[in-house]
Every structure is written in C-alpha cells, then in structure tokens.
Amino acid sequence: MLTFSRTTGNSFISGFTSTFEAFPFILNNKMTKFLILPLIVNIALLASIAWYSYTRVSPVLLGLVQFDQWYLKPVQYLVSPVLIILLLIAAFFVYSITGALIASPLLDIISLKTEKAIGGNVPDPGFSLKTLWRMAAGVLKLLILMLLLYIVILPLNLVPFAGSAIYAAAGFLLTSFFCGFQFYDMPLERRGFTFSEKFLTCRKFGATVTGTGAAFMLLSFIPVAGFLGIIVSTSGAAIAFRRVMEPAITRHG
C-alpha cells in the first residue's frame, strides 16, 4: 500500500527542466561512456521508424479517407489531419518505448548512477531478464491504456472549429505522460513497485511525469541532440524522482 505525504515540487516545469539538468549532470559525473551504444541504437531506430511511417503507413492511412464524391470532401479534410497527428504520436511512442527496451540495461545503469551521484541509499537489485520481462509487460499495459484513452478523447474532434486543435493538445499531453512514465519506471522498478503502484505514483505526480515526457518529445525534434533525448530523459527522471517523488512516498507492507 502506498501513501503520499505531500506533492511539493510536483509540476510540469520540474519534470521538464530536470531533463535539461541531466546534460551537465552526466558530463560532471563521468557517465559519458554509457552514451555511445544507446546513441547508435536510437539513431538507427528513429531513422527506421520515420522512414517506415512516411513511406508505408502514411499513404495507407490517407488512402482510407480519399473520396471522389464532392459531398465527402469535408470529411476527408477533417479526418486527414487527425490521422497524421495520430501517426506522429504513435511513431513517437513506438520509438521511445522500443528504444527504452532495447537499450534498457544501459539506461538502467545511467538511471542508477544518477541516483547514486545524488547520494543516499539507493537499492540495486541488478538488471535481469525478469526485470526486462516486467518492463515489457508494463509497456503492453501502457499501450492498451493509451489506446483506450485516445478512444475516449476522440469525440473532441467534433467540437466546432477548434476540435482538431483541442484533440491535438490533449493527445500531446497524454503521449507526454506515457512517454514520461517509462523513464520513472526504472527507479520505481529498483524499489520493487508493481505496475499498479508505478502507475498510481506517476498519476499522483502526473505534472512532473508529463513534463519529463514533453521534454523528451521536444528533444526528439532537435537534430543530433534529439538522439540523446532518451538518455538525458532517463537521467533527468532519476533526478526528479529523488527530488520530488521519493520524499513523498511511503510504502506499507
């Protein structure tokens, strides 16, 4: 059972800025040697997902809403941007989750070393296939939950004039939260939290988690530096966890 004594410091800004704090933090604590392999993996992964989305998935999606009838053209113009937005969101989510799973042993080391550099008692059960399996199972649950929530907010598109913009904003925040979740999964996993406990914690500190995810998405748009996004977000989440979350969490039983 979890109880939360306070949520002081829980804010979108705290999660967002901690990611950018991680750049000098990694350099100052001699962690750069752990960056090379995740960097190579993420360059190859992002390039592959971008190419496949643009050349294969996008034409199929847009082909579904191509109509010759004049009276269906408004539907085509309304739905096409929504499909593109959904594709971009899905591509980001697949990239972040897949990259985290592939590079998870090294990312876990970066997260752990960040916590140890901050100081204090840090549990270190080690990384194992069981840990990877638990993370993968958690990812599947996240994907299902994310899909359900996107279905829930889909009617926002029906709002006159501003519907698509509102849907895009809501989709961005949802994606930011779910992307952020994966980075906090590592310090929570080290403490033996179950998936439901992790989700409860991240929901309680939703603003911070969303800020971390948003910073990761922003970094992904920046050439070269974007490939480091998943790495600095991992370190930044560990910083925010120790600063904002851990002091407020009490676990019973």
ZATOR-144257 format. One record per atom (N, C-alpha, C): residue in one letter; x, y, z. Coordinates in steps of 0.05 Angstrom, whole numbers, plus 5000, padded with zeros to 4 digits. Last residue first. Example, Ala and Ser with C-alpha at 12.3 -4.5 7.8 and 13.67 -1.06 7.14 Angstrom:
BEGIN
S525749555142;S527349795143;S525850015157;A526448865156;A524649105156;A526449345156;
end
This chain:
BEGIN
G507649515081;G507349235075;G509349125055;H507650155050;H506949985073;H506649695064;R511550695032;R510450435023;R510050255047;T511051365018;T511351165039;T510050915030;I513651914984;I512551644982;I513151485007;A516152404984;A513252404990;A512052124991;P521452344969;P520852444996;P517952425004;E520752144914;E521551964936;E520952074964;M519252604880;M517552384887;M518252234913;V523253024878;V520353084881;V518752844892;R528552824878;R527953084888;R524953124895;R528452314856;R529752354882;R528952624894;F525752434807;F524752234826;F525852284854;A529152804782;A526452894791;A525252694811;I533452454772;I533852694788;I531152794799;A531052074739;A532251984765;A532652224783;A529652404696;A527552284712;A528552184739;G534752524676;G533152734687;G530852624704;S536452024657;S537852144679;S536152354693;T532551964617;T532951754637;T534251864661;S533552414586;S530952384600;S531052174621;V538452304565;V538252514585;V535552504600;I536751864532;I538851834552;I538652044574;I533052054497;I532251824514;I534251784536;G536052474471;G533652524487;G532952304506;L540052414436;L540752384464;L538352414483;F537752534388;F538452254393;F539352204422;G537453094390;G535052934394;G535552644400;A542253284376;A541653284404;A539253114410;V541253184317;V543553084333;V542853064363;P535753644315;P537753484301;P540153424319;I530153594355;I532653744351;I534753564338;F525853284367;F525653444343;F528253594336;S526953054416;S526952884392;S526753034366;L526153464452;L528953394444;L529053224419;L520553414456;L521753654445;L524653604435;M520052914481;M518952954455;M520153204441;F522753034530;F523752824513;F522652864484;A519253424550;A522053494544;A523253294526;A514653104558;A514653324538;A517453414531;G516452754598;G515652654572;G515652864551;T517153124640;T519352964630;T518852864602;G511853314645;G513953494638;G516453354628;T509252844662;T508552964636;T510653154627;V511552794713;V511952584693;V511352694665;T509553264738;T512453214735;T513053014713;A504053164735;A505153404723;A508153374718;G503252684764;G502752694735;G503952934722;F503952424812;F505852634804;F505752674774;K499852064810;K499852254833;K501752484826;R501451764767;R498951924765;R498852134786;C505951524787;C506251704765;C503751874761;T503451214828;T505451414835;T505751624812;L500150884797;L498951054818;L500951274825;F504050614767;F502050784753;F500750974773;K506750334807;K508150524790;K506250724777;E502650004826;E503950204844;E505450414828;S501649704781;S499449874791;S500550084810;F506549434775;F505649614754;F503549804765;T510149464839;T508549334818;T507649534798;F516749634859;F514049714856;F512649534834;G522149554873;G520349324874;G517349404871;R525749934866;R524649924892;R522449714894;R526949904812;R529049834831;R527949804860;E522150104791;E522749824789;E524849734809;L522950654801;L520850514815;L521150214814;P527250774767;P527650794796;P525450654811;M524350604716;M526850484726;M527350524756;D519750904708;D519450614712;D521950494724;Y520851394692;Y520551354721;Y520251064728;F520851304637;F523351394650;F523251364680;Q515651164625;Q517750964621;Q520351044635;F512751634634;F512351404652;F514751214650;G513651964591;G514952024616;G514851784635;C510051744554;C512951734548;C514551784574;F505351854580;F506051574576;F509051544569;F505452424580;F505252274605;F506251984601;S505752534525;S507852624542;S507852464569;T500752334508;T503252204499;T505652274516;L497452704535;L497252414540;L499752274532;L499153174510;L499453144539;L499252854547;F497653074456;F500453134463;F500953084493;G492153014460;G493852784452;G496752824459;A490653534474;A490153314492;A491853064486;A492353784426;A493453864452;A493153644473;A489053524388;A491953514386;A493353574412;Y483953674407;Y484753394406;Y487753364405;I484254214397;I483854124425;I484753824427;A484754214342;A486854334358;A486654234387;S479853984327;S482453844320;S484753954337;G476154374347;G476154094356;G478853954351;A475054894334;A477454844349;A477854544356;F470254814297;F472554994293;F475154904307;P466254444344;P466554614320;P469054784321;V468153804365;V467854084374;V468254264350;L469753324346;L467053414338;L466453694347;N474353184370;N474553274343;N471853384333;L472952954417;L473753244418;L473953354390;P472052414411;P469852594405;P470552894406;L477152194430;L476552224401;L474252414395;I477952074482;I478152354475;I477552404445;V477251514482;V475551684499;V475551974490;I481451344449;I478651304440;I476751484456;Y485651474482;Y485351614456;Y482551574445;L484751104523;L484451384529;L484151554503;L485850624496;L483150674507;L482650964512;L491250694484;L489350664462;L486550724472;M493450704536;M493650934519;M491650924496;L492350184553;L491150404567;L491150664550;I495549904516;I492649854517;I491250084530;L500650114530;L499550144503;L496550104502;L501149944583;L501050234576;L499850274549;K501449394576;K499149504591;K498849804585;L506349374549;L503849274536;L501449384550;V509749574589;V509449714564;V506849634550;G509549154626;G508449424633;G508049594608;A512148764598;A509248724605;A508048994612;A517149004597;A515748944572;A512748904577;M518449004651;M518249254637;M516649214611;R518548444661;R516648614676;R516248884661;W522848314627;W520148204622;W518048374636;L527048574652;L526348644625;L523548554618;T527148294701;T526548574701;T525648674673;K528447794681;K525947824695;K525148124696;L533547884663;L531447824643;L528747854656;S536048434703;S535848154695;S533748124674;F540148854741;F538448824718;F538448544709;G540048974813;G541248884788;G539148854766;P538049204858;P537548924855;P538848804830;D539749684894;D540849604868;D540449294866;P537350274926;P537249984923;P538249914895;V540950774956;V539750704930;V539650404927;N541551275003;N541250984999;N539750924973;G545551844981;G543451704996;G543351414990;G546752174917;G547352104945;G544951964959;I547252304864;I545752494881;I546352434911;A549851864846;A551352114846;A549952324863;K545751484850;K548051464868;K549651714869;E542451674808;E541451664836;E543851654856;T545951594765;T544851864771;T543951874800;K546551044766;K548851214772;K548051504778;L541250894751;L542350814777;L544750994785;S540851104699;S538951184720;S540051134748;I545050834674;I545151124675;I543251224697;I543150304680;I545750384692;I545850684695;D538650334648;D538350274677;D540850354692;L540950414599;L539350624610;L538950584641;L543249904593;L544950144595;L543450384607;P538449584591;P540649524610;P542449764615;S535249834549;S534549844577;S536749774597;A535349884495;A537649984509;A537249984539;I530449654482;I532849554470;I535349634486;L526849964513;L527049674518;L529649564507;A527550484492;A528050434520;A528450134526;G526050404439;G528750484445;G529450424474;T520650274446;T522450074434;T525350144441;I518750764468;I518450514483;I520450304473;S520151144429;S521051184457;S520950914472;Y517750944382;Y520551004383;Y521551004412;V512350914397;V513750674389;V516750714391;F511451464405;F511151274427;F512551014421;F512451684355;F513951774378;F513851564400;A508451414325;A511251384319;A513051464342;A503751614350;A504351324351;A507251274345;I504152154335;I504052074364;I504851784367;L503852104280;L506152224292;L506352144322;L498751874274;L501151734265;L503651844278;L495452274295;L495552014308;L497951854300;I496452674256;I497152724284;I497352454299;I494252414211;I497152484212;I498052534240;L488952384227;L490452134222;L493452184223;V487652924229;V487452764253;V489052504250;P488153084175;P490053184196;P489953024221;S483652754153;S486452714146;S488452834166;V478652934172;V479852684183;V482752664177;L477453394143;L477353394172;L478953164184;Y477953274089;Y479653494100;Y479653494131;Q474052854087;Q476952804080;Q478753014092;V469453134098;V470352924116;V473252864112;P469253474053;P469653594080;P470553384101;K468353074012;K470953224014;K471353354041;L463552864004;L465152734025;L467852874029;Y461253133963;Y460053173989;Y461553034011;W464152953918;W464653223928;W463553263956;Q467352323915;Q464852473917;Q465252753930;D472252093922;D471752233897;D469152413898;F476452083979;F473852053968;F473552213942;Q480751804023;Q480751933997;Q478051873984;V481751544070;V479851774071;V479951934045;L485451154061;L482851074073;L480751294072;G489951414046;G488351284025;G485651194035;L492251544094;L490951764078;L489251644056;L494151034108;L492251174125;L490751384109;V497750924066;V495550744071;V493350894087;P501551344070;P499951314046;P497451134050;S503651224125;S502151474118;S500551444093;V506350724121;V503950754137;V502350994129;R510750794083;R508850574082;R506250624097;T513651274087;T513451134061;T511350924060;Y513251454140;Y512751634117;Y512251484091;S514251004172;S511751154176;S511151324151;Y519350854153;Y517150674150;Y514450824153;W522451314168;W522351214140;W519851044136;A521751314224;A520951544208;A520551464178;I523950824238;I521050874244;I520051104227;S529250894222;S527650674211;S524650724214;A530951324253;A531051344224;A529251134211;L530351114304;L528751334296;L528651364266;L534250684302;L531450634307;L529650864298;A539150944293;A538250734274;A535250694277;I539351274339;I539551384312;I538351194291;N539050894379;N536851074375;N536951224349;V543950614375;V541450474373;V539150664366;I547551034384;I547550894359;I544850754354;L546151164438;L546051364417;L545851234390;P547250694467;P544450784464;P544150994442;L553050704457;L551350494446;L548350574445;I554651204484;I555251144456;I553350934444;L553851314538;L552151434518;L552351324490;F557351154576;F554950994573;F553051094552;K561251524578;K561951274565;K559451094561;T559251944609;T559051964580;T559651704566;M559552014662;M557751804653;M557551794623;K562052384699;K563552194682;K561951954673;N559252784722;N559552544737;N560752314721;N559053194685;N560453244711;N560952994727;L555752964645;L558553044640;L560153064665;I550852904672;I552252674660;I555152734655;F549853444685;F550053244706;F551553004696;P549153714637;P551553764652;P552053554674;F544153414623;F546353444605;F548953504621;A540353444664;A541853194661;A544153224642;E537453904660;E539553894681;E541453654676;F533653744624;F535853914614;F538153944634;T530353464659;T531553324635;T533953484625;S528653844694;S530553634704;S531853484681;T524854144666;T527554254670;T529554044679;F520353794667;F521453894642;F524353974646;G519153714721;G519753484704;G521153564678;S518254244736;S520254084750;S521053844733;I513954404702;I516554534700;I518754364713;F509654114722;F510654064694;F513454174691;S510753914790;S509854104769;S510954024742;N511753824855;N510553684832;N509453894812;G513254114899;G515154104877;G514053954852;T509753694943;T511153954939;T513253924917;T506153314958;T506953324930;T508353584923;R506252875014;R505953145002;R506853114973;S505552345028;S505452545049;S505052825038;F502151815004;F503652044995;F503352265015;T502451105008;T501351355017;T503251575009;L501050444984;L502550694982;L501050924994;M501749765000;M500050005000;M501850255000;
end
